[in-house]
Amino acid sequence: MQWDHHITNLTLSLRIIRLIADLAEDWRQLDERIGAVSAEIEALAVQDEHCHRLMSVPGVGPIISSAVVAAVGTGAGFKQGRDFGAWLGLVPKQESTGDRTILGKISKRGNKYLRTLFVQAAHIVLVRRPHGARLGLWPWIEAAGRRSWGPPVRDGFVLRCG
């Protein structure tokens, strides 16, 4: 093969080869540790009733559910979902003038880690459309995309205008 000739002509010092081998071993050890910690989080999330309930939401798995429960507990401090969204920084800023309410950009206040997890979960639901999302959440997503207050949405993707 042509590549064999190039590989045999490649001269790397023994020190670089050892360094690369050490880094590859470190990587393997980190992968194993991440796998073990992920399995532990999953086992704990399945046993906790609050985590288990959160995992029934499309896109929410053991990592997100355990992070939410660790941050807010049962969620009893929030009267409604919008309050949780505001605490998380996922609802738009509101400016009111008289009878008119203007919605701005999302505030991005609150727990950045949780907000990032929820945005990633929403992306997975929109892009991959898991079976559960298609059954329960997808009609709502399509209806939200037809509303006039947001950018147009078709097949789960925001259409760019201009």
Secondary structure, 3 states (H helix, E strand, C coil): CHHHHHHHHCCCCHHHHHHHHHHHHHHHHHHHHHHHHHHHHHHHHHHCHHHHHHCCCCCCCHHHHHHHHHHHCCCCCCCCHHHHHHHHCCCEEEEEECCEEEEEEECCCCCHHHHHHHHHHHHHHHHHCCHHHHHHHHHHHHHHHHCCCCCCEECCEECCCC
